[in-house]
Amino acid sequence: MLPPDLKLDLIADQPSVVRTRIKDLQREFLLAIGSVILVTIILLPIRVALIAATAIPVTVAATLGVLNAVGFNYIKSPSRV
């Protein structure tokens, strides 16, 4: 499709950048949830801490489930013409 004398150079590898950012986000998110659960367990009575430690992951999972059920796409890709 391109003329033989035309040369293409890769300027940016966007998929690898996005993949790296998503991994970083997952790591930071899990660290934040773990920190909140740890502080909750240390500072609150055990019964209240267990309820809070259970409520956080359940709420996140329910939110992601609802987003998936209504068809929200986490990864947006350009449409092909």
N, C-alpha and C positions, 0 to 999 in steps of 0.2 A: 504494500500500500504506500510505503514511503519511497521516495527516489533513492537509488543506491548510494549516492554521495552524501545523503543526510545522516547525521549521527545523533543519537539521543543520549543524553547524560542523565543519570539519576541525581536529582537535586535533594529530595527528601524522601525518606522511607516512613511514611505516615503510619502504616499498620504496626510497625515495630514500636514506634513512639507511643501509640495508643495502648498497645499491649503492656508496655512497661508502666504507663501511668495507671492502668487498671490494676495491675499487681500491687503497685504502691498504695493505691486507694484501699484495696482489700486488706493489706497488712495494717495500715493505719486505722481502718474501721474496726478490725478485730482487736487491735491494741486498745482503742478507745472503749469498746464494749467491755473488754476484760478489766480495764482500769475502773470503770464505773461499778462493775460487779464486785471487784475486790474492795473498793472503798465502801460500798454499801454493806458488804458482809462485815467489815471491820467496825463500822460506826453504828450499825443498827442491831437491834435484837435479832437472833437467828431466824425467827419466824418471818419477820418483816423482810429481812435480807433475802431469804429464799424466794419469797413472793416477787420481790423486785428483780432478783436474778433470773427468774423464770419469765417475768413479764417482758423484759427487754428483748430477748431473742424471739419470743412469740410475736411481739408487735412488729418487729422488723420482717419476720417471715410472712406475716399476714399482709403487711403493706406490699411486699414484693409479689405475693400471690394475687392480690387484687389488681396490681398494675399488669401482671401477666394475663389475668383473665379478661381485662378490657382491651388487650391488644397493644399495650405500650411497648415499643421497641427500645431496648437499652442501647443498641448500636444502630446509629443512623448511617446509612450508606447512600451515596448519590445514586439517583436513578439513571439508568442507561437510556440513551436516546435512540 
